[in-house]
Amino acid sequence: MACATLTLLANGGLAAAQDTELPQIPQTLKAGQACTSFSGKKIPSAPWQLPYLGADRLWALSTGEGVTVAVVDTGVDKAVLPVQPVGDAGTDCVGHGTVVASLIAAPLADGAKVSGLAPGARVLAVRGTEKTGAATAASIAGALDGAVTAGARIICVATAVTEADPALKQAVDRAVAAGALIVAAAGRDTTKARDASPGPYYPAAFPGVLAVSAIGPDGKPDGKAVPGSLAAPGNLVVGKGPGGGAAIGVGPAFAAAHVAAAAALIRSYRPEATAADITRRLRDTASPQAGVTVLDPLAALTSVSTAAGAATARREPVVVTPGPDLGPARQAAWAVVAGVVVAVALLGAAAVVVPRGRRRGWRAGSRWS
């Protein structure tokens, strides 16, 4: 398993333990590969995605209480998170679904640094893959039907296929007709461009599905971002993996987790909101940045509606200061960072994360001070 060196800033950015090596969670296992093991790692401060998304201000209004979010993936380890499993989905050999679920609803706990964006929400674990993480259109379609039958109306599909299968399209249509909001990864996790199919990916590319691409700590998408998709933190995010050890997620599946969590916050705060209402809020309040629109959950939660039904945010535009090219930064993330590179990365992260955190209400003495 690849390891990434992640430095987490005490104020919720990128640093704190310069040499904390965290494993990158895989999306699939190779034939004969053993289940992903417990990392045994902890992080000394909150991961960058929480202050970036303004979690402390969000939680003053909503934690997602009373809302169930289905996670269609490799399963969720019920020993790590309090989940309601469908069938055998309470186990997770790969660990991918566990990290996704933790980003959505890992509970707030004293001393815990990793928590979900909607820590009061419930997770319904639905297996949409084989034990190794391999997915088919049929496996995703069956999981969608299972999620709807179990009562979930926010469904995070963290896996994807390149086949526009009619049966999968029908399952999407049934879920939408039942009033469910489907949030889906607009691609598969990969750090190598040559390994990525040009897509499109399904179910994200089907009408009625909210497709999501990933951004990193600098607020920029990578080369795999899908035009027209909603972008959210998904590259180098930290969640809970097998056994509860910290692990890094890289890819649109983890971005989809944050969008699904934001939807849960809205549904809890505004229980009358329909799936279409939530989607409109998420899209209309997103911030244009570097060719994509980036999730702004606080604006989506607190915006007012015009007579035409569009959500209008009462907020300042979110501006991400341009940072250095991501190529060197990403390479540094997969190796031990030299002192000079660490200093540059920390300065770049502080220039991006701290100003955005202040715009979202971060202050000294808050959860991430």
Buried (B, 14 or more C-beta within 10 A) or exposed (E): EEBBBBBBBEBBBBBBBBEBBBBBBBBBBEEEEEEBEBBEBBBEBBBBBBBBBBBBBBBEEBBBBEBBBBBBBBBBBBBBBEBBBBEEBBBBBBBBBBBBBBBBBBBEEEEBBBBBBBBBBBBBBBBBBBBBBBBBBBBBBBBBBBBBEBEBBBBBBBBBBBEBBEEBBEBBBBBBEBEBBBBBBBBBBBBEEEEBEEBBBBBBBBEBBBBBBBBBBBBBBBEBBBEEBBBBBBBBBBBBBBBBBBBBBBBBBBBBBBBBBBBBBBBBBBEEBEBEBBBBBBBBBBBEBBEBBBBBBBBBBBBEEEEEEBBEBEBEEBEBEEBEEBEEBBEBBBEEBEEEBBEBBBEBBBBBBBBBBEBBBBEEEBBBE
